[in-house]
Amino acid sequence: MLASPICGALAAGYLTVPVLLYIKSIGLPTPPDDVASTHAAAFLIGVCAMWIADMLFEVIVRRFKPKTAG
């Protein structure tokens, strides 16, 4: 529960500028306001990273969880 937001914040902080530069370099349209595009991209990157972290941690927990007799 604590690791997912940390992963999202780190991904948003480190990946926002490279992703925006890539989007602009391939010619995709972006809003004229750079601040709006930066904030929107940071939000989307952070949310995606949180989802990915949740999925990975769930897989790890299921793999190492002791099996119950039944």
N, C-alpha and C positions, 0 to 999 in steps of 0.2 A: 504494500500500500504506500510505502514511502519511496520506493525505488522508481516507480512509474513516473511521478511528477519530476523527479530529479533527472531522469533520462530525457523527458520531454523538454525540460528547460535547457539542458546541455545541448540537445540537438537543435533547438530553436536558436540558441545563442551562437553556435558554431557553424550551422549550415545555412542560415538565412542569406547571408551575403553571397556565398558561392552559388546558391540556387538562383537567386535573382540575376546574377551575372550570366549564368547559363541560359536562363529564360530570355534575357535580352539579346544574348549572342546568337540564339537560333531564330530570333525574329518574332517571337510571340508578342502579341500586344500586351502592354502593361498600362495601368492608369498613369496619367500625367504627373500625379503627385507621388514622388518617390517614398515619402513617409507612409502613405497609405499602403503602397505595395509592400513595403518592408514589414509593416505590422501584420498585414494579411498573410504574407508568406511565413512569418515567424509563428503565427497562430496555427496555420495548417501543418507546418513541419513539426511543431511541438505536439499537437494532437495525434498525428500519425506515429510519432515516436512513442508516445504513451501507449497507444494501442498495441504497437509491436512489442514493447516491453511487457505489457500485460500478458500477451500471448506467449512470449518466451518464458516468463516466470511461471505461468500455468503449466507449460510443458515440462519444465524442470521439476516443479512440485509433483506432478503426476508420475514422473519417471522415478523419483527417489522416495516417494511415499511408500511406507511399508505396506505390503499386501496383507489384507485381513483374511483369515481362514473363514470359509463360508461355504 
